[in-house]
Amino acid sequence: MKAKSSVLTIRVPRALKTRIERVADEQGVSINQLALYAFTKEITEMESASYFSSLRKSKSKKQLYDDFDSVMKKVGSVTTPKWDKL
């Protein structure tokens, strides 16, 4: 079943509209496709930040460090590949 679409009208400054048009053109997509991508990406980042912020607030600094150390012990010693060395 296809999801229903909604129309969202937004007002943006002319300078921003020009930038949006330029980027959409450079990417070879419509303004609508670019807007969907940008909105989805930003909303996802906001939701993720909120999730991790609430997770962080539920633990003490010591608990966070202890959890980090626990994960790093599981990783163990990893040899850095030659191509990744300075």
BELMO-V430067 format. One record per residue. N is the residue number from 1. PHI is phi as a letter, one per 20 degrees, with the letter a starting at -180 (none if undefined). D_FIRST is the distance of its C-alpha to the first C-alpha in Angstrom with 2 decimals. Layout:
N_PHI_D_FIRST, N_PHI_D_FIRST
This chain:
1_none_0.00, 2_f_3.80, 3_f_6.46, 4_f_9.17, 5_d_12.43, 6_c_15.87, 7_d_19.21, 8_c_21.92, 9_d_25.42, 10_c_28.00, 11_d_31.66, 12_c_33.26, 13_f_36.85, 14_g_37.66, 15_f_38.81, 16_f_35.51, 17_f_33.60, 18_f_35.93, 19_f_35.25, 20_f_31.46, 21_f_31.84, 22_f_34.23, 23_f_32.07, 24_g_28.95, 25_f_31.25, 26_f_32.77, 27_e_29.42, 28_m_28.29, 29_c_25.19, 30_f_24.46, 31_g_25.50, 32_f_21.91, 33_f_20.96, 34_f_24.16, 35_f_23.56, 36_g_20.12, 37_f_21.85, 38_f_24.90, 39_f_23.25, 40_f_21.05, 41_f_24.17, 42_f_26.49, 43_f_24.39, 44_f_23.95, 45_f_27.71, 46_f_28.54, 47_f_26.53, 48_f_28.20, 49_f_31.58, 50_f_31.21, 51_f_30.30, 52_f_33.26, 53_f_35.54, 54_f_34.97, 55_f_35.44, 56_f_38.61, 57_f_39.96, 58_e_39.74, 59_c_42.21, 60_f_45.77, 61_g_46.88, 62_f_48.67, 63_f_45.58, 64_f_43.62, 65_f_46.48, 66_f_46.83, 67_f_43.14, 68_f_43.42, 69_g_46.56, 70_f_44.94, 71_f_42.10, 72_f_44.63, 73_f_46.77, 74_f_43.88, 75_f_43.45, 76_m_47.15, 77_e_49.13, 78_d_47.27, 79_f_49.31, 80_f_48.47, 81_f_48.00, 82_g_50.81, 83_f_48.52, 84_d_47.43, 85_e_50.98, 86_f_52.78
